[in-house]
Amino acid sequence: MADSIDDIISAVIEDEGGSKVTNDPKDKGGKTQYGISEASNPHTWVDGKVTEAEAREIYEQKYVRGPGFDKIPDSHSKLRYQLVDFGVLSGPMLAIEKLQAILGVKVDGVLGVNTFAAVLQEDPKVINNKLMVERAKMVGRIVSKNPVQAKFISGWLNRILDFISY
């Protein structure tokens, strides 16, 4: 399991397929390399490819520091990693909203003082597993609404289950 921000980004890049370029017509992101989609990050695709350095910068800014996941303490490192992963797949705001709902704090999509306080008051394993369950239920809803997405369900669920805490 990844601990440092650099380790988390490396793990996400690996989970996203690394340097391999994909362009699955059923994937809303379209052309993707290092997990960076042309649809969401067209500026990185101007020259027809994404470099690993560009991908790392995007992950760090959009999915780690921007939403504040880097401020999740080391005692909750698995949760920090899962939030980054969830943010990459579904958007950081949704990841925060699901976390806030689990914690019973105001759901506003912002990792603020009250959310951090609630995180620190709870057992990290419990929070982590509850977030995992919410992600799995969300995947089920996605596939129910759009059965074409069933192609991706095994990969999504395996990725989610990697975060289980015992």
Rosetta silent file (secondary structure, phi, psi, omega in degrees, C-alpha in Angstrom):
SEQUENCE: MADSIDDIISAVIEDEGGSKVTNDPKDKGGKTQYGISEASNPHTWVDGKVTEAEAREIYEQKYVRGPGFDKIPDSHSKLRYQLVDFGVLSGPMLAIEKLQAILGVKVDGVLGVNTFAAVLQEDPKVINNKLMVERAKMVGRIVSKNPVQAKFISGWLNRILDFISY
SCORE:     score description
SCORE:     0.000 S_00000001
   1 L     0.000  140.842 -176.824    0.000    0.000    0.000 S_00000001
   2 L   -75.790  140.878  179.437    1.285    3.446   -0.887 S_00000001
   3 L  -113.136  -56.400 -177.942    2.293    5.791    1.919 S_00000001
   4 L   -77.916  162.711  177.776    3.975    8.909    0.560 S_00000001
   5 H   -59.396  -42.368  178.767    2.301   11.202   -1.957 S_00000001
   6 H   -61.805  -41.078  177.516    4.865   10.138   -4.551 S_00000001
   7 H   -63.691  -41.425  179.307    4.102    6.465   -3.811 S_00000001
   8 H   -61.554  -47.532 -179.533    0.366    7.127   -4.108 S_00000001
   9 H   -62.127  -41.672  177.432    0.806    8.839   -7.466 S_00000001
  10 H   -60.851  -43.087 -179.845    3.012    5.979   -8.703 S_00000001
  11 H   -65.625  -41.777  178.629    0.407    3.423   -7.619 S_00000001
  12 H   -63.910  -44.141  178.483   -2.429    5.343   -9.284 S_00000001
  13 H   -58.895  -42.720  177.723   -0.436    5.643  -12.508 S_00000001
  14 H   -62.596  -46.239  179.200    0.161    1.882  -12.441 S_00000001
  15 H   -62.123  -29.783 -178.317   -3.558    1.207  -11.761 S_00000001
  16 L   -85.253    1.058  175.077   -4.437    3.552  -14.623 S_00000001
  17 L   101.821    4.218  176.547   -2.326    1.563  -17.091 S_00000001
  18 L    61.819 -140.196 -173.140    0.954    3.481  -17.026 S_00000001
  19 L   -78.349   -9.169 -179.600    2.337    4.809  -20.286 S_00000001
  20 L   -62.744  131.514  176.290    0.012    2.699  -22.436 S_00000001
  21 L   -88.545  128.032  175.755   -2.379    4.842  -24.501 S_00000001
  22 E  -120.085  155.465  178.079   -5.977    3.639  -24.440 S_00000001
  23 L  -153.651   65.472 -178.602   -8.982    4.914  -26.346 S_00000001
  24 L   -78.376  124.475 -178.740  -11.954    2.742  -25.467 S_00000001
  25 L   -62.914  -18.870  178.694  -15.143    4.099  -27.062 S_00000001
  26 L   -88.233   -6.696  179.158  -17.086    3.046  -23.947 S_00000001
  27 L   -94.705  118.063 -177.350  -14.819    5.105  -21.681 S_00000001
  28 L   -59.394  -24.479 -178.956  -16.141    8.667  -21.327 S_00000001
  29 L   -71.803  -19.233 -178.318  -12.588    9.931  -20.831 S_00000001
  30 L    71.583 -144.381 -177.971  -11.615    9.011  -24.368 S_00000001
  31 L   -61.218  131.645 -174.813   -7.930    8.808  -25.173 S_00000001
  32 E  -140.117  140.756  173.082   -5.976    8.239  -21.959 S_00000001
  33 E  -143.804  136.184 -174.796   -2.325    7.841  -20.978 S_00000001
  34 L    56.323   20.965 -177.429   -1.010    7.500  -17.409 S_00000001
  35 L    82.460    3.857 -179.275   -4.685    7.841  -16.460 S_00000001
  36 E   -98.181  112.360 -175.853   -4.815   11.376  -17.846 S_00000001
  37 E   -86.102  147.469  176.767   -7.733   11.674  -20.244 S_00000001
  38 L   -65.487  -35.151 -178.676   -7.816   13.942  -23.231 S_00000001
  39 L   -62.907  -40.602 -177.529  -11.404   14.897  -22.356 S_00000001
  40 L   -90.306  -21.829 -175.010  -10.468   16.230  -18.904 S_00000001
  41 L  -137.061   59.334 -174.818   -6.965   17.503  -19.676 S_00000001
  42 H   -59.846  -29.267 -179.212   -6.836   18.551  -23.346 S_00000001
  43 H   -62.166  -28.688 -179.534   -3.852   20.860  -22.759 S_00000001
  44 H   -80.201  -13.806 -176.927   -1.622   17.876  -21.993 S_00000001
  45 H  -100.145    5.920 -177.084   -2.573   16.188  -25.268 S_00000001
  46 L   -53.319  -39.839 -179.492   -1.611   19.083  -27.584 S_00000001
  47 L   -94.116   10.895  175.260    1.441   17.172  -28.831 S_00000001
  48 L    88.839    0.322  178.899   -0.485   13.865  -28.997 S_00000001
  49 L  -154.488  166.781  176.673    0.856   12.284  -25.805 S_00000001
  50 L  -116.765  135.715  175.185    1.210   12.769  -22.073 S_00000001
  51 L   -89.753  159.500  177.538    4.544   12.513  -20.314 S_00000001
  52 H   -62.716  -36.953  178.512    4.844   10.868  -16.922 S_00000001
  53 H   -62.483  -41.708  177.228    6.046   14.196  -15.488 S_00000001
  54 H   -63.426  -43.661 -179.760    2.905   15.930  -16.801 S_00000001
  55 H   -61.442  -45.991  179.794    0.731   13.178  -15.362 S_00000001
  56 H   -60.132  -41.610  178.820    2.412   13.387  -11.952 S_00000001
  57 H   -62.786  -43.743  178.534    1.934   17.159  -11.867 S_00000001
  58 H   -62.557  -47.732  179.602   -1.765   16.814  -12.711 S_00000001
  59 H   -59.012  -45.960 -177.251   -2.279   14.147  -10.058 S_00000001
  60 H   -63.133  -45.171 -176.289   -0.470   16.164   -7.432 S_00000001
  61 H   -76.032  -47.517 -173.644   -2.330   19.402   -8.150 S_00000001
  62 H   -83.184  -31.120 -169.183   -5.833   18.129   -9.027 S_00000001
  63 H  -119.660   -4.199  178.858   -6.121   15.005   -6.919 S_00000001
  64 H  -122.306  -69.064 -175.365   -3.783   15.401   -3.942 S_00000001
  65 H   -75.815  -42.569 -179.326   -2.959   18.976   -2.912 S_00000001
  66 L   -52.693  -53.207  179.318   -5.922   20.765   -4.520 S_00000001
  67 L   -79.764   -9.740  178.462   -8.575   18.879   -2.546 S_00000001
  68 L    90.930   13.355 -179.270   -6.335   18.713    0.554 S_00000001
  69 H   -64.958  -23.948  178.146   -5.830   14.946    0.657 S_00000001
  70 H   -67.129  -15.469 -179.652   -2.153   15.535    1.414 S_00000001
  71 H   -88.173   -7.400  175.262   -3.255   16.897    4.812 S_00000001
  72 L   -66.396  126.757 -173.525   -4.771   13.560    5.871 S_00000001
  73 L   -65.672  158.323  179.409   -2.365   12.386    8.599 S_00000001
  74 H   -57.631  -28.396  178.342   -0.022    9.424    8.234 S_00000001
  75 H   -64.003  -15.646  179.715   -2.100    7.573   10.835 S_00000001
  76 H  -121.503   37.151 -172.867   -4.787    7.484    8.124 S_00000001
  77 H   -61.426  -36.075  179.462   -2.480    6.784    5.169 S_00000001
  78 H   -67.081  -39.138  176.736   -4.722    4.114    3.629 S_00000001
  79 H   -64.343  -43.384  178.253   -7.672    6.520    3.763 S_00000001
  80 H   -56.365  -48.726  179.817   -5.512    9.246    2.177 S_00000001
  81 H   -61.176  -45.515 -178.626   -4.585    6.879   -0.652 S_00000001
  82 H   -63.837  -38.757  178.067   -8.188    5.767   -1.128 S_00000001
  83 H   -63.134  -40.958  177.055   -9.412    9.370   -1.279 S_00000001
  84 H   -62.575  -47.865 -179.140   -6.855   10.174   -3.982 S_00000001
  85 H   -60.973  -45.230  178.761   -7.856    7.048   -5.925 S_00000001
  86 H   -61.105  -43.963  179.022  -11.568    7.820   -5.499 S_00000001
  87 H   -61.120  -39.639  178.838  -10.933   11.396   -6.613 S_00000001
  88 H   -63.721  -43.274 -176.306   -9.123   10.229   -9.736 S_00000001
  89 H   -79.329  -32.860 -171.134  -11.992    7.934  -10.722 S_00000001
  90 H  -129.552   -3.518 -177.615  -14.966   10.064   -9.668 S_00000001
  91 L   101.270  134.599 -177.933  -13.718   13.539   -8.852 S_00000001
  92 H   -59.842  -36.014 -178.366  -12.258   14.826   -5.578 S_00000001
  93 H   -62.658  -43.567  178.525  -15.433   16.671   -4.602 S_00000001
  94 H   -64.813  -40.440  177.855  -17.513   13.481   -4.720 S_00000001
  95 H   -58.884  -43.488  179.427  -14.842   11.618   -2.732 S_00000001
  96 H   -67.617  -41.981  179.873  -15.001   14.319   -0.045 S_00000001
  97 H   -60.617  -42.766  178.842  -18.805   14.368   -0.053 S_00000001
  98 H   -65.313  -41.209  176.509  -18.961   10.589    0.491 S_00000001
  99 H   -60.260  -46.957 -178.825  -16.389   10.883    3.292 S_00000001
 100 H   -62.201  -40.766  178.448  -18.391   13.680    4.924 S_00000001
 101 H   -62.483  -41.889  177.792  -21.626   11.680    4.727 S_00000001
 102 H   -61.654  -40.215 -176.481  -19.901    8.724    6.404 S_00000001
 103 H   -80.401  -12.946  179.907  -18.553   10.997    9.135 S_00000001
 104 L    74.735   28.326  176.288  -21.909   12.706    9.704 S_00000001
 105 L  -107.549  170.554  179.736  -20.594   16.222    9.063 S_00000001
 106 L   -54.933  128.401 -179.039  -21.935   18.887    6.714 S_00000001
 107 L   -91.151  103.285 -179.623  -21.650   17.610    3.156 S_00000001
 108 L  -132.969   -0.288  177.999  -20.131   20.438    1.130 S_00000001
 109 L    75.152   13.109 -179.620  -17.306   18.749   -0.778 S_00000001
 110 L  -120.260  129.108  177.477  -14.630   20.753    1.028 S_00000001
 111 L   -81.010   88.174 -177.865  -12.073   19.169    3.346 S_00000001
 112 L  -106.274 -169.661 -175.823  -12.322   21.718    6.108 S_00000001
 113 H   -57.120  -45.382 -177.497  -11.664   21.876    9.839 S_00000001
 114 H   -66.426  -38.148  178.812  -14.826   19.981   10.835 S_00000001
 115 H   -67.372  -44.361  178.525  -14.173   17.161    8.383 S_00000001
 116 H   -61.715  -41.865  179.302  -10.558   16.807    9.530 S_00000001
 117 H   -61.339  -42.917  179.750  -11.657   16.787   13.187 S_00000001
 118 H   -65.477  -39.249  177.784  -14.207   14.063   12.445 S_00000001
 119 H   -58.574  -44.743 -176.547  -11.597   11.999   10.566 S_00000001
 120 H   -70.751  -20.660 -179.369   -9.288   12.126   13.587 S_00000001
 121 H   -85.457  -13.849 -175.791  -12.052   11.062   15.981 S_00000001
 122 L  -105.677  155.810  174.865  -12.875    7.883   14.088 S_00000001
 123 L   -66.559  123.043 -177.115  -11.028    4.603   13.681 S_00000001
 124 H   -58.681  -33.389  179.077   -9.206    4.876   10.333 S_00000001
 125 H   -65.881  -40.625 -179.411  -10.029    1.266    9.446 S_00000001
 126 H   -66.054  -47.377  179.116  -13.741    1.859    9.975 S_00000001
 127 H   -60.107  -47.060 -177.702  -13.784    5.060    7.902 S_00000001
 128 H   -58.485  -46.830 -178.365  -11.739    3.423    5.177 S_00000001
 129 H   -69.090  -36.857  177.313  -14.013    0.377    4.934 S_00000001
 130 H   -64.818  -39.029  177.929  -17.189    2.482    4.990 S_00000001
 131 H   -65.836  -38.640  177.247  -15.819    4.606    2.158 S_00000001
 132 H   -59.445  -44.610  179.119  -15.003    1.445    0.255 S_00000001
 133 H   -61.918  -43.211  179.115  -18.610    0.249    0.644 S_00000001
 134 H   -62.519  -39.200  177.909  -19.932    3.593   -0.620 S_00000001
 135 H   -64.543  -43.136 -179.933  -17.683    3.373   -3.653 S_00000001
 136 H   -63.878  -41.829  177.855  -18.851   -0.168   -4.423 S_00000001
 137 H   -63.671  -38.395  178.774  -22.507    0.871   -4.139 S_00000001
 138 H   -64.003  -41.999  177.112  -21.821    3.806   -6.435 S_00000001
 139 H   -60.028  -42.360  177.454  -20.253    1.498   -9.031 S_00000001
 140 H   -59.538  -42.041  178.575  -23.386   -0.650   -8.856 S_00000001
 141 H   -66.307  -39.925  179.181  -25.562    2.408   -9.507 S_00000001
 142 H   -59.708  -47.462 -177.519  -23.370    3.478  -12.445 S_00000001
 143 H   -69.903  -35.409  177.385  -23.673    0.074  -14.089 S_00000001
 144 H   -63.411  -40.295 -179.470  -27.417   -0.149  -13.363 S_00000001
 145 H   -75.885  -30.136 -176.321  -27.995    3.189  -15.091 S_00000001
 146 L  -139.945   83.922 -175.367  -25.631    2.460  -17.963 S_00000001
 147 H   -55.805  -21.666  176.897  -25.124   -1.296  -18.554 S_00000001
 148 H   -59.648  -28.129 -179.095  -22.423   -0.603  -21.170 S_00000001
 149 H   -73.544   -8.873  179.279  -20.198    0.313  -18.216 S_00000001
 150 H   -56.845  -24.952  178.134  -20.393   -3.294  -16.933 S_00000001
 151 H   -55.607  -30.819 -174.423  -17.250   -3.890  -18.980 S_00000001
 152 H   -98.358   -5.285 -170.014  -15.314   -1.951  -16.321 S_00000001
 153 H   -61.824  -40.690 -178.914  -16.991   -3.285  -13.153 S_00000001
 154 H   -61.631  -46.936  178.774  -14.459   -5.996  -12.360 S_00000001
 155 H   -62.738  -43.349  179.208  -11.530   -3.572  -12.547 S_00000001
 156 H   -61.449  -47.820 -177.608  -13.372   -0.927  -10.524 S_00000001
 157 H   -67.534  -39.581  176.659  -14.356   -3.382   -7.784 S_00000001
 158 H   -61.012  -40.811  179.986  -10.892   -4.956   -7.616 S_00000001
 159 H   -64.967  -42.537  177.940   -9.410   -1.497   -7.283 S_00000001
 160 H   -63.051  -46.818 -176.720  -11.865   -0.598   -4.508 S_00000001
 161 H   -65.414  -18.651  175.270  -11.275   -3.867   -2.650 S_00000001
 162 L   -61.444  -18.342 -176.130   -7.536   -3.185   -2.563 S_00000001
 163 L   -93.790    1.763 -177.311   -8.325   -0.680    0.194 S_00000001
 164 L   -57.177  137.409  178.576   -9.952   -3.096    2.647 S_00000001
 165 L  -113.626  132.561  179.744   -8.686   -2.646    6.197 S_00000001
 166 L  -105.110    0.000    0.000   -8.564   -5.519    8.681 S_00000001
